[in-house]
Amino acid sequence: MESHNDAVKTIAAQVRVFHERKEPFRIYHGSTNSTRPSRRQRDQMVDISSLDHVLQVDTQAKFALVEPNVPMDALVEATIRHGLVPPVVMEFPGITAGGGFAGTAGESSSFRYGFFDRTVSWIEIVLATGEVETASTVLRPDLLYGAAASFGTLGITTLLKVELKEAKTHVELSYFPVSSMSEALAKFKQVTGDPLIDYVDGILFASNAGVVCSGRLTNETCGNIQGFARPSDPWFYLHAKKLLEQSSNPTIESVPLVDYLFRYDRGAFWLGAHAFKYFLTPFNHVGRWVLDYFMHTRVMYHALHKSGHSKKYIIQDIVVPYATANDFHKYVDESLGNYPLWLCPIHQRGTSQQAPQGPLAEKPKPNDPEMLLNFGVWGPGPSNGRAFVETNRRLEHKIQELEGRKWLYAHTYNTEEEFWNMYDRQNYDALRAKYQATYLPNIYEKVKVDVEGEEKAMKDSWVVYLLAIFWSIWPLSGLYGVYKATLGGDYLLPRDVWWSGVQKLKG
């Protein structure tokens, strides 16, 4: 703990300097699974990238003390050797514990445990004043719940107590074919009511074809033992689709636990297929095997940020109540036509009735539904910039109309008024005032896409305009992204202000 405490003292000292000047700062973690362009400047940030250790695994009380930059694969590796595993594990191995807590993360075990932040019972946080505090479900619970899904707008979380549960060697995974959104909903309601089930999600391959997958932790194996981690293994969504095409009956397989937890890593669900299409590369087993290194999410996010292609794809996670799920699916089907779609049931509060709910960790309201359905809407958008923005805005309006919410890791096009009509600004602002964080950017300022600013930059500078044209020529931006991903290294910090402007407009 000594090295951790020393690092926190350094971070706190940096924050105090910003607080004394009332100068906003951003937090540098070293990596991100957000698709939003990075706005970090070296002289306006606090670097916490060294906080990447699991400090303790308590096998008796079943918890782990985890620094915020510990990625999911490292956390699982540290806990599974003790026969334990986090109740909610984000499906991309590079997503960090701090990112899942301060952002929003709901996965296939969230039908029981809620969002990842619901499994965090205690935090250490450097407040915006530079003071170091702790918060738990008992001590300063408003700070614990407020810091969850706040994107660092209350302070810097430097340590988390993550609850753990018993791990087993395999997941007995059942694939249930469904022929409609209504049938998928009915199956979700059925399997989530089974106390023996540990994981539930689904994929719609078309409006009339999909699978609901339910998993049970077990130390025994049955049927085929299927892995998803090796280059020769199939991508999970392609495997599920093949099973659906082969039989209209349910299929049961045994999947090694770690392979199951990170089953969507290779190909980033199915977004990797678009990379093959972009580079005119055969999308077959041999092609995926040869290019396997580039098809893991850590590398794909690196390439996505450096290429600027996040502005070409609609990448949104949305939760809606079960009651409006059919309406939302109909809208996506008719307006976007993007398939596959990921489906994941999520319990609002998890196992605690005192916990907040929703992707912004808000206080529960009396008539709020207990269950939500997460839609992963990921696919190419309109090539025209204005049409791309309008498509996203219409999607956001439909989400609000159907009483849903969206994950804020992605591009947000709401106006400020629209955004705060969805979220509880009064209590959020009061909490920031209480903990003296009002000089920091608020959550809307951190997640919004500055469309007007980007258009103005294009009009004001012929250099930026010509650079935007240059990067729009196929396949320059894509090749650049692959090149930078191959080199590795940092992909969030701009080299200088000029380069930051180029990166902002690329694509």
ROFIKE-251359 format. One record per residue (C-alpha): residue in one letter; x, y, z. Coordinates in steps of 0.5 Angstrom, whole numbers, padded with zeros to 4 digits, always signed. Example, Ala and Ser with C-alpha at 12.3 -4.5 7.8 and 13.67 -1.06 7.14 Angstrom:
<tilums>
a+0025-0009+0016
s+0027-0002+0014
</tilums>
This chain:
<tilums>
m+0000+0000+0000
e+0006+0005+0001
s+0007+0006-0006
h+0000+0007-0007
n-0001+0012-0002
d+0005+0016-0005
a+0002+0016-0012
v-0004+0018-0009
k-0001+0024-0005
t+0002+0026-0012
i-0004+0026-0015
a-0008+0030-0009
a-0002+0035-0010
q-0003+0036-0017
v-0011+0037-0016
r-0010+0042-0010
v-0006+0046-0015
f-0011+0046-0020
h-0016+0048-0015
e-0012+0054-0012
r-0013+0057-0019
k-0020+0054-0020
e-0017+0051-0027
p-0021+0045-0030
f-0017+0039-0031
r-0018+0032-0034
i-0016+0025-0032
y-0011+0021-0036
h-0012+0014-0035
g-0007+0011-0041
s-0013+0008-0045
t-0020+0008-0046
n-0026+0004-0049
s-0030+0011-0050
t-0031+0012-0058
r-0031+0020-0056
p-0025+0024-0059
s-0020+0025-0053
r-0019+0033-0051
r-0014+0032-0047
q-0008+0037-0047
r-0002+0035-0043
d-0002+0042-0038
q-0009+0041-0037
m-0009+0034-0034
v-0008+0029-0028
d-0004+0023-0030
i-0006+0017-0026
s-0004+0012-0031
s+0001+0009-0026
l-0005+0006-0021
d-0006-0001-0025
h-0005-0006-0019
v-0009-0011-0015
l-0007-0009-0008
q-0011-0015-0004
v-0016-0020-0006
d-0019-0022+0001
t-0022-0030+0000
q-0025-0030+0007
a-0029-0023+0006
k-0029-0024-0002
f-0027-0017-0004
a-0021-0014-0008
l-0018-0008-0007
v-0017-0005-0014
e-0013+0001-0017
p-0017+0004-0022
n-0013+0003-0028
v-0013-0005-0027
p-0016-0008-0034
m-0021-0013-0033
d-0017-0019-0036
a-0012-0017-0030
l-0017-0017-0025
v-0020-0024-0027
e-0013-0027-0027
a-0012-0024-0020
t-0018-0027-0017
i-0019-0033-0021
r-0013-0036-0018
h-0016-0035-0011
g-0023-0039-0014
l-0026-0032-0014
v-0029-0027-0020
p-0032-0021-0020
p-0040-0021-0021
v-0040-0017-0027
v-0034-0017-0032
m-0034-0012-0038
e-0033-0017-0044
f-0027-0013-0047
p-0021-0015-0043
g-0018-0008-0043
i-0024-0004-0040
t-0021-0002-0033
a-0025-0002-0026
g-0025+0005-0026
g-0028+0006-0033
g-0033+0001-0031
f-0035+0005-0024
a-0034+0012-0027
g-0037+0011-0033
t-0043+0006-0035
a-0042-0002-0036
g-0048-0007-0036
e-0046-0014-0038
s-0049-0021-0038
s-0049-0022-0031
s-0053-0015-0030
f-0060-0018-0030
r-0058-0020-0023
y-0052-0015-0020
g-0054-0009-0024
f-0049-0004-0027
f-0041-0006-0025
d-0041+0000-0020
r-0047-0003-0016
t-0041-0009-0014
v-0037-0003-0012
s-0038-0002-0004
w-0032+0003-0002
i-0028+0008-0006
e-0022+0012-0004
i-0023+0019-0008
v-0019+0025-0009
l-0024+0031-0009
a-0023+0037-0013
t-0020+0040-0007
g-0014+0036-0007
e-0017+0032+0000
v-0017+0025+0000
e-0023+0022+0002
t-0027+0015+0003
a-0034+0013+0001
s-0038+0007+0002
t-0045+0005+0003
v-0045+0007+0010
l-0040+0013+0010
r-0041+0018+0005
p-0046+0014+0001
d-0048+0020-0003
l-0041+0021-0005
l-0040+0013-0007
y-0046+0013-0011
g-0045+0020-0014
a-0038+0018-0016
a-0041+0012-0020
a-0042+0014-0027
s-0040+0021-0026
f-0034+0021-0031
g-0029+0024-0026
t-0034+0030-0025
l-0033+0030-0017
g-0026+0028-0017
i-0021+0022-0018
t-0023+0015-0016
t-0016+0012-0014
l-0018+0005-0010
l-0024+0001-0011
k-0027-0005-0007
v-0030-0010-0012
e-0034-0015-0009
l-0033-0022-0011
k-0036-0029-0012
e-0034-0036-0013
a-0032-0038-0019
k-0032-0044-0023
t-0028-0047-0029
h-0034-0047-0034
v-0040-0044-0036
e-0045-0048-0039
l-0048-0044-0044
s-0055-0045-0048
y-0057-0042-0054
f-0064-0041-0055
p-0067-0039-0062
v-0072-0034-0062
s-0076-0031-0068
s-0078-0024-0066
m-0076-0019-0061
s-0083-0021-0057
e-0080-0028-0057
a-0073-0026-0054
l-0077-0021-0049
a-0081-0027-0047
k-0075-0032-0046
f-0071-0026-0042
k-0076-0026-0037
q-0076-0034-0037
v-0069-0035-0036
t-0067-0029-0031
g-0073-0032-0026
d-0068-0038-0026
p-0064-0038-0020
l-0059-0042-0023
i-0057-0038-0028
d-0051-0033-0028
y-0051-0030-0035
v-0056-0028-0040
d-0055-0024-0046
g-0058-0025-0054
i-0056-0023-0061
l-0061-0021-0066
f-0059-0022-0073
a-0065-0020-0076
s-0072-0018-0074
n-0074-0025-0075
a-0068-0029-0073
g-0064-0029-0066
v-0061-0033-0060
v-0062-0032-0053
c-0056-0034-0049
s-0056-0037-0042
g-0050-0039-0038
r-0049-0043-0031
l-0043-0043-0028
t-0040-0050-0027
n-0034-0055-0025
e-0037-0060-0030
t-0037-0060-0037
c-0043-0063-0042
g-0043-0063-0050
n-0038-0059-0054
i-0033-0055-0050
q-0032-0049-0054
g-0027-0044-0054
f-0027-0037-0056
a-0020-0034-0055
r-0015-0037-0059
p-0014-0035-0067
s-0017-0041-0069
d-0023-0041-0065
p-0029-0038-0068
w-0032-0031-0066
f-0037-0031-0062
y-0043-0028-0066
l-0041-0032-0072
h-0041-0038-0068
a-0048-0037-0065
k-0051-0035-0072
k-0048-0042-0075
l-0052-0046-0069
l-0058-0042-0071
e-0057-0044-0078
q-0056-0051-0076
s-0062-0052-0072
s-0068-0049-0069
n-0067-0053-0063
p-0063-0050-0057
t-0056-0052-0056
i-0052-0053-0050
e-0044-0052-0050
s-0039-0052-0044
v-0035-0046-0045
p-0028-0044-0041
l-0030-0039-0036
v-0025-0034-0038
d-0027-0035-0046
y-0034-0034-0044
l-0032-0027-0040
f-0029-0024-0046
r-0032-0028-0052
y-0034-0021-0055
d-0026-0019-0055
r-0024-0022-0062
g-0028-0018-0067
a-0031-0013-0062
f-0037-0016-0062
w-0038-0016-0070
l-0035-0009-0071
g-0029-0012-0074
a-0033-0015-0080
h-0033-0008-0082
a-0025-0007-0082
f-0025-0013-0087
k-0030-0009-0091
y-0027-0003-0091
f-0020-0006-0093
l-0023-0010-0098
t-0020-0016-0095
p-0024-0023-0095
f-0028-0024-0089
n-0027-0032-0088
h-0024-0036-0083
v-0017-0036-0086
g-0017-0028-0086
r-0019-0028-0079
w-0014-0032-0077
v-0008-0029-0080
l-0011-0022-0078
d-0012-0024-0071
y-0008-0019-0067
f-0011-0013-0070
m-0018-0016-0069
h-0017-0016-0061
t-0021-0010-0058
r-0015-0006-0055
v-0012-0006-0062
m-0018-0004-0065
y-0020+0002-0060
h-0013+0004-0062
a-0014+0004-0069
l-0021+0007-0068
h-0018+0013-0064
k-0012+0014-0069
s-0016+0014-0076
g-0022+0018-0073
h-0027+0013-0076
s-0031+0013-0069
k-0035+0019-0073
k-0037+0014-0079
y-0040+0009-0074
i-0046+0009-0070
i-0044+0006-0064
q-0049+0007-0058
d-0051+0003-0052
i-0058+0004-0050
v-0063+0002-0044
v-0070+0002-0045
p-0076-0001-0040
y-0078-0008-0042
a-0085-0004-0044
t-0082+0000-0049
a-0077-0005-0052
n-0081-0007-0058
d-0082+0000-0060
f-0075+0001-0060
h-0073-0005-0064
k-0078-0003-0069
y-0075+0004-0069
v-0068+0001-0070
d-0070-0004-0075
e-0074+0001-0080
s-0070+0007-0079
l-0063+0004-0078
g-0063-0003-0081
n-0057-0004-0077
y-0056-0012-0075
p-0054-0015-0071
l-0056-0012-0065
w-0054-0014-0058
l-0059-0015-0052
c-0058-0015-0045
p-0063-0015-0039
i-0060-0011-0033
h-0063-0010-0026
q-0064-0003-0024
r-0061-0003-0017
g-0057-0010-0017
t-0058-0014-0011
s-0058-0008-0006
q-0065-0004-0006
q-0061+0002-0003
a-0057+0003-0009
p-0059+0008-0014
q-0061+0006-0021
g-0060+0008-0029
p-0053+0009-0032
l-0052+0016-0029
a-0053+0013-0022
e-0059+0017-0020
k-0064+0016-0014
p-0070+0011-0016
k-0077+0014-0017
p-0083+0010-0014
n-0085+0008-0021
d-0079+0006-0024
p-0079-0001-0028
e-0074-0006-0024
m-0071-0009-0031
l-0068-0005-0037
l-0066-0008-0044
n-0060-0006-0046
f-0059-0005-0054
g-0052-0005-0057
v-0053-0001-0063
w-0047-0001-0067
g-0046-0001-0075
p-0044+0004-0080
g-0048+0011-0081
p-0049+0016-0086
s-0043+0018-0090
n-0045+0025-0090
g-0043+0029-0084
r-0049+0033-0083
a-0054+0026-0084
f-0049+0023-0079
v-0051+0028-0074
e-0058+0028-0075
t-0059+0020-0075
n-0056+0020-0068
r-0060+0026-0066
r-0066+0023-0068
l-0064+0016-0065
e-0063+0020-0058
h-0070+0023-0059
k-0073+0017-0059
i-0069+0014-0053
q-0072+0020-0049
e-0079+0019-0052
l-0079+0011-0050
e-0076+0013-0043
g-0069+0010-0044
r-0062+0012-0043
k-0056+0012-0047
w-0049+0010-0045
l-0045+0016-0045
y-0038+0013-0047
a-0041+0014-0054
h-0042+0021-0058
t-0047+0025-0055
y-0051+0030-0060
n-0056+0032-0055
t-0057+0040-0054
e-0055+0042-0046
e-0063+0043-0045
e-0065+0036-0048
f-0059+0033-0044
w-0061+0035-0037
n-0069+0034-0039
m-0067+0027-0038
y-0062+0027-0032
d-0063+0030-0025
r-0059+0036-0026
q-0061+0039-0019
n-0058+0034-0015
y-0052+0033-0019
d-0050+0040-0018
a-0052+0040-0011
l-0047+0034-0010
r-0042+0038-0014
a-0043+0044-0010
k-0042+0040-0003
y-0036+0037-0005
q-0033+0043-0009
a-0032+0040-0016
t-0036+0046-0019
y-0030+0048-0023
l-0029+0042-0026
p-0033+0040-0033
n-0040+0038-0032
i-0042+0031-0035
y-0045+0034-0041
e-0039+0038-0042
k-0035+0032-0042
v-0039+0028-0047
k-0042+0032-0052
v-0040+0033-0059
d-0038+0040-0061
v-0041+0040-0068
e-0041+0047-0068
g-0034+0048-0066
e-0032+0043-0071
e-0036+0046-0077
k-0033+0053-0075
a-0026+0050-0075
m-0027+0048-0082
k-0029+0055-0084
d-0024+0059-0081
s-0018+0055-0083
w-0016+0052-0090
v-0011+0048-0087
v-0016+0044-0083
y-0020+0044-0089
l-0015+0041-0094
l-0013+0036-0088
a-0020+0034-0087
i-0021+0032-0095
f-0014+0029-0095
w-0016+0024-0089
s-0023+0023-0093
i-0019+0019-0099
w-0020+0012-0098
p-0016+0008-0095
l-0011+0013-0092
s-0014+0014-0085
g-0016+0007-0084
l-0008+0005-0086
y-0006+0011-0081
g-0010+0008-0076
v-0007+0001-0077
y+0000+0003-0077
k-0001+0007-0071
a-0004+0001-0067
t+0002-0003-0070
l+0007+0001-0067
g+0003+0001-0060
g+0004+0007-0055
d+0000+0012-0053
y-0006+0014-0057
l-0010+0019-0053
l-0005+0025-0052
p-0004+0030-0057
r+0003+0032-0059
d+0001+0039-0060
v-0005+0044-0061
w-0004+0044-0068
w-0004+0036-0068
s-0010+0036-0064
g-0014+0040-0069
v-0012+0035-0074
q-0014+0029-0070
k-0021+0032-0068
l-0023+0033-0076
k-0020+0027-0079
g-0025+0022-0082
</tilums>
